[in-house]
Amino acid sequence: RVYNHLERSMPDIMFFEDEENQSRLPPDVRITQVQVRPLPDGKRVAVQVTLTPFVEQPSFDVTLLRPDGSMERSVSVISAMDRTNTLTLHLSQPEHAREYTARIDLIHEGTVLQTREVHFSVPDEAAAC
């Protein structure tokens, strides 16, 4: 019998990575998704930031702005270890049913590479908790 090498099942080999999943150098890293979720107590907000794959650990700032535009809270993440990061920020005096803004600035060597803003409100029912 002549052995046909095509009879064997061959593993799928990917020669080129999907471009969206390739690790990027710092200037090419981007924020791909931001989710903001007020927590049931009405006094805290969970902010989830998802980044593209990266070669060097990126840094970013998260700033919560009050309905009047003044700063409520700010935190810096230096050398993020994971692509998806969830942070919990406290609201000092929540203004229920008013629109807040979460601003995320992706930073490299002191330069802002990208800014994303998400508007959210703390529901009135959270005040009852």
Secondary structure, 3 states (H helix, E strand, C coil): CCCCHHHCCCCCCCCCCCHHHCCECHHHCCEEEEEEEECCCCCEEEEEEEECCECCCCEEEEEEECCCCCEEEEEEECCCCCCEEEEEEECCCCCCCCEEEEEEEEEECCEEEEEEEEEEECCHHHHCC
